[in-house]
Amino acid sequence: MSTEHVGVRQSILDTAKPIILGKGFAAAGLNEILSAANVPKGSFYHYFKSKERFGEALLDSYFSDYLEHLETLLTRPGRNAAERLMSYWQQWLETQACDGPDGKCLAVKLGGEVSDLSEPMRMALHRGTNQIIERLARCIREGILDGSLPASLDARHTAQTLYEIWLGATLLTKFRRDRSGLDGAMLATLHWLQLPVSAASPT
């Protein structure tokens, strides 16, 4: 696969993400995406075998970028593991509570829509979310070792439970059009990690 081919393919994926975050997968037209990406109409299948495979590639690209950003947050120097972990949840609250597609969660947007319709896309969601949970679990283990988190925590179970709470809270935010679910997720997170309320605001 040529460098040019890879570059155009990635450009299509990057252009498609905000469109699909706004409209959903089924409602986003291929011609609209190609036009926005300045790619000739009709050339879609030169880069993707099907719209389903395009959706799988979109999710894989999204999670790759997400995990890179997560790694940056969870390795920030000068902070203990609990502080780094809480900076992630704080950023989640701020991005998911605001209007507009920037920073919005593609897993929340597409999870319910595509999981029963596309096995490749369902598996991409499954892979991506599992990778996020594993990275969060590693940070929790670091917190247990540096003493900033309780030694009684089961790192993998805690990471999975908290991630599930935040995914659910983000979905409720869409239903309610307010941030009450996210605020509740933050309080539940602090309680689970046995941290003071002041830990919700990174310094």
Secondary structure, 3 states (H helix, E strand, C coil): CCHHHHHHHHHHHHHHHHHHHHHCCCCCCHHHHHHHCCCCCCCHHHHCCCHHHHHHHHHHHHHHHHHHHHHHHHCCCCCCHHHHHHHHHHHHHHHHHCCCCCCCCHHHHHHHHHCCCCHHHHHHHHHHHHHHHHHHHHHHHHHHHHCCCCCCCCHHHHHHHHHHHHHHHHHHHHHHCCCHHHHHHHHHHHHHHCCCHHHHCCC
